[in-house]
């Protein structure tokens, strides 16, 4: 595993005359923290249930089981499938739901992709950055599935669909549209939806497309474009929540914290970490990463939430960041709390934990065109390329 340099947004920054953000009193420093990976000479502990024989009776005992030392990670291929875009499940659920960009939702069960649960290809424009972009389930609601897709006319649509319990499928005629929003361009349509701890459904939307925030949406609080939107699924009300984003293709809510992987313009990709509270301003197009963008120098960063990770283009082939999930599974307890991310061009696997980025690419290998991440009901992490679904698994010994 290779540790990388990370720049913390807690640094007070200002733009230099060259247009680079820098601390007002000292140069930005890399973060040095104690690594949280278990030593390779000892095992980790995980709670488990075991059964022992006692004079013909079965006795169940619960206690810690020693895991073999973690020596690395690897990918386990689950399926070859055309453009898997998101995988979700309710905690503790053995079944997961996989969306493909063309407009279908599939059941993933027993480590394999099974039948189609829902097919709305007749509603979806699958072209470039548009298509079925994300799905979500609510922990305490087994009856509904939520989708974000591009309509045939290019509009952003977020809808609720109802499961048919007897058939184990989803009724395509049950659609209840929660949000429909016209898009001025075919790119920067955002993508991710996820429920927060408050029961709200959060949606990431791009700035409307083009280059340089051409429609001036990202800093405009009168539009839903260019930030995170909160939707009340009961009433269907949608509200402006956070802003200053270029194209938050993937974000991840972990408790009361949100990790936002925002796709950059032409020089820097970024990850921001913030409290899940209203009116957080992530800075686009004032800044791109930790650098001034508009204006190119002496930009005013007061009040902005700057990224904790900046990845320059050219670093490992970086061109378009792909977030990301916070790992909370049991198979790799040494990495609990790690935010995994990748890049569409670079195809690496990196993880952010406690202010430090670790590169796992030497272990798992680089992938071609990484599009998304997901978690199953056990909290185990999955990586999706444009034609493969893979699970991240430990190598122990």
N, C-alpha and C positions, 0 to 999 in steps of 0.2 A: 504494500500500500504506500502511496506517495502523497505526502502532505503538501498542500499548496498554500500560497499566501492569500490572506483575506484582509480586506479593509473594512473596518467597522464604521457604521453610520453614526455612532456616538461621537466621533471626532467632529469638532466644530470646524466647518470648512468655508473657504472663500475661493474665488477664482483668481488664478494667477494671470499675469498679462498674456501668457500663452494659451489661456483658456482652460487650464487644468485646475480642478478643485484641489485645494490643499489646506491643511490645518493653518490656522492663523498664527500659531506660535512655533510649530515644529512640523517636520515632515511626517507623512503618514507612515505608520509602522505595521509590519505584519503581526498577526496575532500569534502568540505562543501560549498554548494551553496544554495541560496534561492530557495525553491521549486517553480515550475511554475504551479502546479495544482491549479485550482480555489478553493477558500475556500468553504467548504461545506455549509456555511451559506448564500452565495450569488450566483446569477446566472451568466452565461457568456453571452457575446453579440455576435450575428452573423447577418450579413446583409441578408435581405430577401425581397421578394416582396409580398405584400398583395393586395387584391381587396376589395373595399367597394362600397356599393350601393349609388347612388346619383340621386334621382328622376328618377329611372328607367335606368340610365346609369351606366356603370361599370367604376370606376376610379381606376387606378393603382398607388400605392404609394410605394416608397422604403425607408426602414429605418431599424434601428437595432431592432431585436427581442430578448427579454430576454429569455435565456434558463434556465430551471430548474437546480438547483445545481448538479454538477457531484458528485455522491456518489460511483461510481465504474464502472467496465467494465465487459462485459460478452461475450461469444461466441454465435453466431447464426448459427446453422448448415444450410448450403446451399445444400449440397449433400453428399451422400455416394458413393464413386467412387474409383476404383482401382488406387492407387498411383498417385494422382495429384501432379505435380512437379513444376508448375509455372503458375501464372495468371497475365496478363497484359492488358492494354487498353490505348487508346489515351486520353489525358485530354479532358473532356467534352463529351466523347463518352458513350452512354448508354450500349453498348455491350462490353463485355470482352472476352478474349481468354484464355482458359485453356489447358495446355499441360499435358498429362499423360505419365508416363515413358515408356509405351509400344510402343509409337510412334504415338499417336493420338492427334489432336487439336480439342477442343470442343468450341462451342459458349455458353457463359453465358449471359443470358438476363432475365431481370425482376426478378432477384434473384433466377434463376434456371438454371441448366445445360441442354442445348438443344442438337441439332443434332451435329454430327461429321462434322467438316469443312475440315479436312485433315486426311488421314490415310497413314502413311509411315511405318507401321510395317514390311513390306517386306524389308526395308532398315536398320532397327535399331536392334542392339544387345542389348537386354534388359536382363542384367545379373549383379547382384551385383551393383557396382557403375556406371555401364554403362547403356545407354538407351537414350531416348529423355530427355535432361537435362535442357533445357531452351528455351524460345522463346522471341521475341522482336518485337515491332512495332515502326515505326518512326513517330514522331508527324505530320510532313508535307507530309507524303506519305501514302495515304489510299489504295494503290494498292498492297502492298507487306507485307509479313510476313517473319520473319527471325527465323531460328531454329538452335540450337546446339544439335547434337546427336552423338552417337557412331555407326559407321558403322558396318556391319556384321564382318569385319575383325578386329574391335576394334579401328580403326582410328578415331580421332576427325574430325568431319565435321561441318562446319558452312555454311548454305545455305540460299538463298533467294527463296521464292515461291510467285506466283502471285495469287491474288484473282480473282475469276470469278464473276464479278459484277452481272450478271443476275441471277446466281444461289445462290449467297451468300455463296459460298464455295471457297476452295483453290484448284488450279489445281496441282495435284501431279506430272504431267509431265512438269511443268514449272520450275523445280529446276535449280537454277544457283549456283554452288558450289563456295563459296568465299574462303574457306580455307579447306584443307585436310592435316592432320598431323598424322603421325604414332605415336602410343603410345607404350612405352616399357613394360608396365604392365597394368593390368586391373583395378587398383585402382589409386587414385589421378588424375583422368581425369578432375578435375575442374567441371564447370557447367554453371555458369551464363553468359548471354549476356545482354547488355543494351546499348542503345544509349546515348552518352554524349552530352553536350551542343554545341560541335563543329561539330556535325553530324557524328562523328566516332562511329563505333560499337565496344564496348569493351567486351572482352572475358577473363574470369578467367580460367587459366590452372594450374593444379597441377605440382608437380616436377617430375612426371613420374612413381611414385609408389615405392613400397617397404618401408623399414624403413630407417630412418636416411639420406634421400636424397641419396640413393645408387647409383644413376646415375649422381650425382653431377651437377644437372641442375639449382638449385634455384639461385646460385650465378654466373651462366654462362650466360653472355650477348650474346653469340652466338647462343642461343636456345630460342624458344618461350615458353618453358616449365618453370613452376615455377613462374608465374607472371601474369600481365595483358597485354593483346595484344590489339592493336588498329587496326581495319580493316576499310579500305576505301571501302564502299559498291559500289561506282561507278566504281572504278578501280579493286577492289578485292585485292589490296595490303594489306598485313598484316605486322605490325611492332612491334618489341619489345618495350614495353612502361614502365612498372614497374616490379620489380622482388623481389626475396627473399621471396617467399611464398611457403608453403607446399602443401596446397590444398584449394584454395579459392572457396569453394563450392558456396557461395553466397556473393556478394558485392552489394553496392548500391551507385549510383551517385546522389547527391543532389546539383544541381547547379554546382559549381566548386570544390566541395568536394566529396571525395570517402570514404565510410565506407567499410572496408574489414574484413569479418569474416573468419579467417583462421583456419582450423581444425588442432589441435595440434597432437603431437606424442603420448605421453603416460602420460603426467602430466598436461599440461596446454592448454586451449583454449584461443583464443585472438581476440580482435577487434582493428583494427588500423584505424585512421582517418587521411587523408592526402589530400593535394591539388592534383587536377587532372592534374599533370604535369609529364613529363618524368623523368625516372631514379631514382624514389623513391625506396629505398632498405629497405624491411621490415624485413630483418635479418635472415630468415631461411637459412641454419641450424646453423648459428653462435649462434642464440638464439632461444629458444622456450618460447613464452611469454616474460617475463622480466628476464628470467634465461639463463645462458650460456648453450649451448647444445654441440657445437663443437668449441673449447675445453670445457670441463666441468667447468673450472674455468679460470679466467683472460682472458676472451675473449675481443676482441677489438670491441666496439660498436660505435666507431666514425663514423658518417655519416649515421647511421641506423635510420630508423623511427620505434620507439618502440611502442607497443600497448598502447592504453589508457585504455583498459579493459583487465585484465587477469582473467580467471576463472579456478581455479584448479579443477582437477578431484576429484570427491567426493562432490563438492559443489552442493547440490540439485540433485545429480545423474548425474552430467555432464560427458559426454564422447566424444561428437562430436558436436561442435557449429553449429547452424543453423541460419544464418542471412537471411534476415533482410531487412526492408524497413524504410525509413524516412516518417513519417506520415504527410500529408499535406491536410487532408480532412476537411470537415466543420462540421461533426457530433460531433467531440470532439476537439473544438478549443483550449481547455486547454492543449492539448498534441501536438500542432503543433510543428514540428521540432524534435519529439522524434524518435530515431532509435530503433525499436522493434527487439528483437532477442530471440532465444530459444536454445534448445539443443535436439538432436535426442533421447538421453536417458532420460535426466532430464525432458523434456516436460514442463518446466516453461515458463512464459511470463515475460520478463524483457525489460526495456526501458532505453536508454542512452540519456540524454539531458543536455546540459550545464555542462558537466563534472560529472554528477551524475547518478548513476544507481538506478532505482526504480523497485522493484519486484511486479508484479501484480497477481502473481499466486494464492494468497489467494482469489482473487476476481473471476478469470476466471476458476480456477481449472487446475491441471496438465493434459497434454495430453500424449498419448502414441505415440512415434516415430514421432516427428515433423520433416517434411522434407523440408518445404519451406514457403515463404511468398509471397504476391503479393499485388498490388493495382488495384482498378478499375478506371474507368474514372472520378470519383468524388474524387479520392484520398483516398478512404476508404480502410482499411487494411484487408487482408485475411490471414489466417493461414491454412497450409496444413499438414495433417498427411499422413501416407501411405494409408489411406482409407477414409479420410474425408476432405471436404472443408468447412471452417468456416469463418464467417465474424466477425470482432471485432466491438462491438457496445457499446455505453454508457448506463449506468444505472443512471437515474436522478430522483430526487424527493425532 
